[in-house]
Amino acid sequence: MSEEDGRQKDKIQMTMEILEEFLESLRQKGRGKGSLQSYQTILIGLYEYLPEDKLLRAGTGQEWREWMEDQDLSPRTVSTKMSAWNSFVQFLGRREWQVINVNRSYTEVQPELTRSEYLRLLRTAREMDNKKSYLLIKVMGGAGVRIQELAQLTVENVKRGTIQLESHNSKQKRILRIPPVLKKELLAYTQSEQIETGPVFVTRKGEPLPRSSIYYYIKCVSQDALVDEEKVNPRCLWRMYQSTYEGIRANIELLMEQAYEKIIEDEQLLVGWNVS
């Protein structure tokens, strides 16, 4: 492999030519036709997952795995695909890019993003004048839009202030209200980016932003924000959003119980027995 093949110091551009070279190396090692077909299918899927520049880097494997887990793929499927990733990057001479512990269970305890860490991410993105990172973090962590729902966040829906979100092939639906302050920021962003219709977050070609790019934008501020990169992903933002909402709901329920007890006590003073 040479620099002319797309190799860079810390990034490598994935091409169909490089993929064919990898498959040929497997053929020479005696891999069967079925095995080669499996590798080809998996790595074409990786190619389609990558952003427009098709660049591989140190964190690509981990981000790809997180994306697959968000798709509710079985642990065995994820493990198989990550094994193909590890073989591919070893062929590229980037063994340090391999993802270890590919058999991780879905039930493994994941790191939790705190509200203060979330605010540090927002503050850092703002200070870096990185509007796209700022808004992606805020939309997912603050408004509760999941990564698979982002394409449904359109200019039209933002102007309306509500979105009927659908996921899992339209099997799950929910109504999401966009907070007024976020609505104002999103509309200012679309105006500055000259996005008049369709999804808010798009590529230069106007297509919905791919997941790999979404991961990149939300992770790129983690180091400056002094937040562990493992916590900066769509799943952790979603869990933080849910945890915040559950805390508010618990407080409301407590207030309701206290208010009802006060009603009972007041009624007791009016009509209750005088029990000593």
HULINKA-V588188 format. One record per pair of residues at least 4 apart in sequence whose ideal C-beta (glycine too) atoms are under 7 Angstrom apart, sorted by the first residue. I is the first residue (numbers start at 0). J is the second residue. D is the distance in Angstrom with one decimal. If there is no record, write none. Layout:
BEGIN
I&J&D / I&J&D
END
This chain:
BEGIN
0&4&5.0 / 0&6&5.7 / 0&91&6.6 / 0&92&6.5 / 1&6&6.6 / 2&6&5.1 / 4&17&6.2 / 5&11&5.8 / 5&12&3.5 / 5&14&5.7 / 5&17&6.5 / 6&11&5.3 / 7&11&6.3 / 9&56&6.3 / 10&54&4.6 / 10&55&6.5 / 10&56&4.8 / 11&55&4.8 / 11&91&5.7 / 11&93&6.9 / 12&53&5.5 / 12&54&5.5 / 13&17&6.1 / 13&46&5.7 / 13&49&6.3 / 13&53&4.8 / 13&55&5.4 / 15&19&6.3 / 16&20&6.6 / 17&21&6.5 / 18&22&6.5 / 18&42&5.5 / 19&23&6.3 / 20&24&6.6 / 21&25&6.8 / 21&87&5.8 / 21&90&5.0 / 22&26&6.5 / 22&35&5.7 / 22&38&6.4 / 22&39&6.0 / 23&27&6.6 / 24&28&6.7 / 24&90&6.0 / 25&30&4.2 / 25&35&5.9 / 25&38&6.4 / 26&30&6.3 / 26&35&6.5 / 30&34&4.5 / 30&35&5.5 / 31&35&6.9 / 32&36&6.3 / 33&37&6.5 / 34&38&6.6 / 35&39&6.2 / 36&40&6.3 / 37&41&6.3 / 38&42&6.0 / 38&83&5.5 / 39&43&6.1 / 40&44&6.6 / 41&45&6.7 / 41&80&5.1 / 41&83&4.3 / 42&46&6.5 / 42&83&6.2 / 42&87&6.0 / 43&47&6.5 / 44&48&6.4 / 45&49&6.7 / 45&63&6.4 / 45&84&6.9 / 46&53&6.7 / 48&63&6.1 / 48&66&6.7 / 48&210&6.9 / 48&211&5.8 / 49&53&4.9 / 49&211&5.6 / 50&209&5.4 / 50&211&5.0 / 50&212&4.5 / 51&202&5.9 / 55&59&5.0 / 57&96&5.3 / 58&62&5.7 / 59&63&6.1 / 60&64&6.5 / 60&81&6.9 / 60&84&4.9 / 60&88&6.9 / 60&96&5.9 / 60&97&7.0 / 60&98&4.2 / 61&65&6.5 / 61&98&5.7 / 62&66&6.3 / 62&211&6.2 / 62&214&4.3 / 63&67&6.5 / 63&84&6.7 / 64&68&6.5 / 64&77&6.1 / 64&81&5.7 / 64&98&6.1 / 65&69&6.5 / 65&232&5.4 / 65&234&6.9 / 66&70&6.8 / 66&210&4.9 / 67&72&4.8 / 67&77&5.0 / 67&80&6.4 / 68&72&6.8 / 68&77&6.3 / 68&105&7.0 / 69&146&5.9 / 69&147&6.7 / 69&233&6.5 / 69&234&6.6 / 72&76&4.5 / 72&77&5.3 / 74&78&6.1 / 74&102&6.8 / 74&104&6.3 / 74&105&6.1 / 75&79&6.4 / 76&80&6.5 / 77&81&6.2 / 78&82&6.4 / 78&101&4.8 / 78&102&5.2 / 79&83&6.9 / 80&84&6.6 / 81&85&6.4 / 81&98&5.4 / 81&101&4.0 / 82&86&6.6 / 82&101&6.2 / 83&87&6.2 / 84&88&6.4 / 84&98&6.4 / 85&89&6.3 / 85&97&4.3 / 85&98&6.5 / 86&90&6.6 / 87&91&6.6 / 88&93&4.5 / 88&94&6.9 / 88&96&4.3 / 88&97&5.9 / 89&94&5.1 / 89&97&6.7 / 103&107&5.3 / 109&234&6.8 / 109&235&6.9 / 110&227&6.4 / 110&229&5.0 / 110&230&4.7 / 110&235&6.7 / 111&235&6.9 / 111&238&6.6 / 112&116&5.4 / 112&117&5.9 / 112&230&4.4 / 112&235&4.2 / 112&236&6.5 / 112&239&4.6 / 113&117&7.0 / 114&118&6.5 / 114&239&6.7 / 114&243&6.5 / 115&119&6.6 / 116&120&6.7 / 116&226&4.7 / 116&230&6.6 / 117&121&6.7 / 117&140&5.1 / 117&239&5.9 / 118&122&6.1 / 119&123&6.1 / 119&224&4.4 / 119&225&6.7 / 119&226&6.0 / 120&124&6.3 / 120&136&5.2 / 120&220&5.6 / 120&221&7.0 / 120&224&4.8 / 120&226&5.9 / 120&231&6.7 / 121&125&6.3 / 121&133&6.0 / 121&136&5.9 / 121&137&6.1 / 122&126&6.3 / 123&127&6.2 / 123&220&4.7 / 123&223&4.9 / 123&224&3.9 / 124&129&4.7 / 124&132&4.3 / 124&133&3.8 / 124&136&6.4 / 124&220&4.8 / 125&133&5.5 / 127&220&6.4 / 127&223&6.9 / 129&133&6.0 / 129&220&6.5 / 130&134&6.0 / 130&188&5.6 / 131&135&6.2 / 131&200&6.9 / 131&216&5.4 / 132&136&6.3 / 132&216&4.6 / 132&217&6.2 / 132&219&6.2 / 132&220&5.3 / 133&137&6.2 / 134&138&5.8 / 134&184&6.5 / 134&185&6.5 / 134&188&5.8 / 135&139&6.4 / 135&200&6.6 / 135&213&6.2 / 135&216&5.3 / 135&217&5.3 / 136&140&5.6 / 136&217&5.4 / 136&236&6.8 / 137&141&4.4 / 137&142&7.0 / 137&181&6.3 / 138&142&5.2 / 138&144&4.9 / 138&152&6.5 / 139&144&5.6 / 139&146&6.9 / 139&233&5.8 / 139&236&4.3 / 139&237&6.7 / 140&236&3.9 / 140&239&5.7 / 140&240&5.7 / 141&181&6.5 / 142&175&6.8 / 142&177&6.2 / 142&178&6.5 / 142&181&5.8 / 143&175&6.6 / 143&240&4.4 / 144&148&5.2 / 144&149&6.0 / 144&152&5.8 / 144&175&6.7 / 145&166&6.6 / 145&233&6.8 / 145&237&5.8 / 146&210&6.2 / 146&213&6.0 / 146&233&4.0 / 147&166&5.4 / 148&164&4.7 / 148&166&5.9 / 149&200&6.0 / 149&213&6.8 / 150&198&5.1 / 150&207&4.1 / 151&156&7.0 / 151&162&6.0 / 151&164&5.7 / 151&165&7.0 / 152&156&6.3 / 152&157&6.8 / 152&162&6.5 / 152&198&6.5 / 152&199&5.1 / 153&157&6.9 / 153&197&5.6 / 153&198&5.5 / 153&199&6.7 / 154&158&6.4 / 154&189&5.3 / 154&194&6.1 / 154&195&6.5 / 154&196&5.5 / 154&197&6.6 / 154&199&6.3 / 155&159&6.4 / 155&196&6.7 / 156&162&4.3 / 157&177&6.1 / 157&182&5.8 / 157&185&4.8 / 157&186&6.1 / 157&199&6.4 / 158&186&6.9 / 160&176&6.6 / 160&177&5.3 / 160&182&5.9 / 161&174&6.1 / 161&175&6.8 / 161&176&5.3 / 161&177&6.8 / 162&175&4.9 / 163&172&6.2 / 163&174&5.6 / 164&172&6.8 / 164&173&5.4 / 164&175&5.4 / 165&169&4.7 / 165&171&6.9 / 165&172&5.2 / 166&171&4.9 / 167&171&5.0 / 177&181&5.6 / 177&182&4.8 / 178&182&6.8 / 179&183&6.5 / 180&184&6.7 / 181&185&6.1 / 182&186&6.3 / 183&187&6.4 / 184&188&6.3 / 185&189&6.4 / 185&199&5.9 / 186&190&6.3 / 187&191&6.4 / 188&192&6.2 / 189&194&4.2 / 189&199&5.8 / 194&199&6.5 / 194&201&6.5 / 198&207&4.7 / 200&208&4.2 / 201&205&5.2 / 201&206&6.0 / 201&207&6.1 / 201&208&5.9 / 202&206&4.9 / 202&208&6.1 / 208&212&5.0 / 208&213&5.7 / 210&214&6.4 / 211&215&6.5 / 212&216&6.3 / 213&217&6.5 / 214&218&5.9 / 214&232&6.7 / 215&219&6.0 / 217&231&5.8 / 218&228&5.9 / 218&231&5.0 / 220&224&5.3 / 221&226&4.9 / 221&228&4.6 / 221&231&4.3 / 226&230&5.9 / 226&231&5.9 / 230&235&5.0 / 231&235&6.8 / 233&237&6.2 / 234&238&6.4 / 235&239&6.4 / 236&240&6.5 / 237&241&6.4 / 238&242&6.1 / 239&243&6.4 / 240&244&6.5 / 241&245&6.1 / 242&246&6.4 / 243&247&6.6 / 244&248&6.2 / 245&249&6.3 / 246&250&6.6 / 247&251&6.4 / 248&252&6.4 / 249&253&6.5 / 250&254&6.4 / 251&255&6.3 / 252&256&6.5 / 253&257&6.3 / 254&258&6.2 / 255&259&6.3 / 256&260&6.3 / 257&261&6.5 / 258&262&6.8 / 259&263&6.6 / 260&264&6.3 / 261&265&6.3 / 262&266&6.3 / 263&267&6.3 / 264&268&6.9 / 265&269&6.9 / 266&270&6.2 / 266&271&7.0 / 267&271&3.6
END
